[in-house]
Amino acid sequence: MNFDQMESSDGNGATNINTVCQNMLDLRVSGNVTPISWYKHIQTETKKPKPDVTAITILSDILYWYTPTIIRDEITGDFVGIKQKFRADKLQKTYQEYSDIFGFSKNQVKAAIDNLVRKELITREFRNIKTKTGLSINNVMYIEPVLENIVKISNKIRSPQKVGGYPLKKMGDTPKQNGTVTSEKNEDLPWQNGHTNTENTPSENTTTTTTPGVDVVSSVTGIPDKLSALIPEIYRGHKGVLKTLSNFINSRGIDYVEKELRYAADNSSKEGGFPAFLKQALENGWGAETVQVQQAIDEKKQRDLDRQEQKQKIEQKKIQEQQAQIAEKQQDLENRLKTTISGLSQEELEKFRGLARKEAEKRVPRPKGYNAQLVSLAKEKLSSLPEQERHRIRAIAESSTRDAFGDSYSSKNPGFAKAAENRMARIVRETYHISSPKWADYENRVHQKAETLMNKIICKEFNLLCGYEKK
């Protein structure tokens, strides 16, 4: 065994590592992220499926474009908000662009995108658009990822932790637990004002100190109980995890550590990789940043809701003001109309009523079948009259009909006889004021229409501009 390559530690606890590994700390590589699990789930649909590398590469690039850019204050570095990398509502790409970027053929790119659409990992939409110069372009492709389906194939499910931690793959993942847990009073306070007592030595018993307004801290781990409860059970005694938490509690405070610990517990998925994932989260502020991003999203939603509510209030106020103005104007015009009508003579009123009646009769449709109903009622009334009265009415009707037809028609002519009967019915209807239900309804509607039209005719005649709607 080459002992020079064994991991060693100096007196300060620093670890000697490979030189290239050390230099990697200064290397910042940027680009697309490709989860290993995609090579298993995104495959070609052939007899012998294999990873669809073209589709995987393109999907990784699509997710890069849909990852929002974080905006920070130039002076304080504080989180300000987020913005998207592209201008339109969806990412606009062409097959040729991906062909030029990654070196695939255009047919390979199209087949890969077809595969992603088929697997419901992205949606594809073709639009007809116009450029700012007015040029029309057809079949422009827009792409959007289906995140819920991408998450399912990206190893983001923490099911092992939810059922008690990651499966043991090697010895040492779980430190030995000796003795039982007891609780006894300890006069020394190991945790106060954001500092932890790092000189405590683990013993067989765990001592817990409780002070009003102070987080309860285990004397064995030096970690507040509320943080210990967030650690996956299998790692609650892990020295590396406890040391990392203790260091960052001292430097960044308990609230910061709690956010990162929650984030790591929810997102760490590699078996046995929780300690490293937690350390990276604490160093990079992933959890705090996630909270800030969500807060920014929530604040933006609230601002949008407030703006929408304010816009609705303004629109409602305008409508109410317009309605009030219309009502005021209408009332003023109605008052002027009443004043004008009161100054008209009876003869002038009758003239306007006649004009309104004629106009109303033109606009109100006559009821169907009312003539037959009136004739039937008039004949029934005629049959009940005394014989002398019937002869008188017949004589009047025949005389009137002969005046209209002339002397060339005899009283026995069918046309002459029919016309005479109709005239008799009309004489009876007018003499005895016979009205059918349909005719009565018609007369009522004509009367109402005439009243409205009369007001409009008077307004027009005297230029009152009364504003009555046409009915």
Disulfide bonds with the S-S distance in Angstrom:
none
